């Protein structure tokens, strides 16, 4: 296998992993950005968060993604409730 010598910044690598964590498939990222899938998997090991729960335990990437989606959903619901509260406060 030939090494093309292409170097990527840490910021670029983290952006790719952020897109992956947001739910974009590795194959799609590889195609869109001209990367080899194995490279993305290597970056995932380096940059994807692993949250410690207790000693020698961590959250799986799947669970992390699910928790991220839940946080986004709750933040959206929170914004809706804030707006609704403001509307009801003005009516009184």
N, C-alpha and C positions, 0 to 999 in steps of 0.2 A: 504494500500500500504506500503510495507516494504521499509525502508531506508537503502541502502547498505553502507552508510558512506564513500563512495569514494569521495576524494577531488581532485580537479584539480587546477593547477596553473593558475594565471591570464594570463600568456603568452599562455598557452594551450587554454584557453577560447577564447582569442583574435585571435589565429590562426584559430580556428574553425569558428569564425565569419568572418574572412578574406576570408576563403574558401567559406563560404555562400555568401558573398558579391560579390565574383568573379563568382558566378552563380551555385555553386554546390547545389543540392537540400538537404533540411534538412533530408529527409528520407535516402538519400545516405550517408550523413555525420554520421547520427546516426548508420547506419549499419556498416560502415567502422571503426568507432572509438568506437563502443560498448556503445553508449550513448542513452539516452531516448530523443525522439524528443522534448518533453516538456522542457527538460533541455536546449536544443539549443535555443528554443524560448525565454526562460528566459534570457540566455546570450545575445541574440540579443537585447533585451530591454535594457540591461545594457551597452553593448559595441558598438552596431551599431550606426554609426554617424547620427545625425539629424542636418542638417545645417540650421541655422537661416537665413531667408531672410529679413524679417521685424519683428517687434515685434509681437509675438504670431503666426508666420507662420513658417513652416518648410517643407523640401522636403521629399516626401514619399520615402520609401526604393526602390520602383520600379524606380522612377525617378533618385534616386542616382545611382542605378546600370546602368541605361541607360547612365547617364553622365559619369560614370567610363569607360564604353565601348567606348564611344565617345572620351574620353581623350586618351585611349590606341590607338585607331585608328589614331587620329591626331598625336600622338607621333611617330607612325610607319611611317606615311606619311612624317613627318618632317625628320626622319632619311633617308628615301629614297631620299628626295629632297637634303639633305646635301651631300649624296653620289653622286647623279647625278651632282650637282654643282661642286664637286671635280673632277669628270671625265671630264666635259666640260672645266674646268679651265686648266687641264693638256693638253688638245688637242690644246689649243691656243698658 
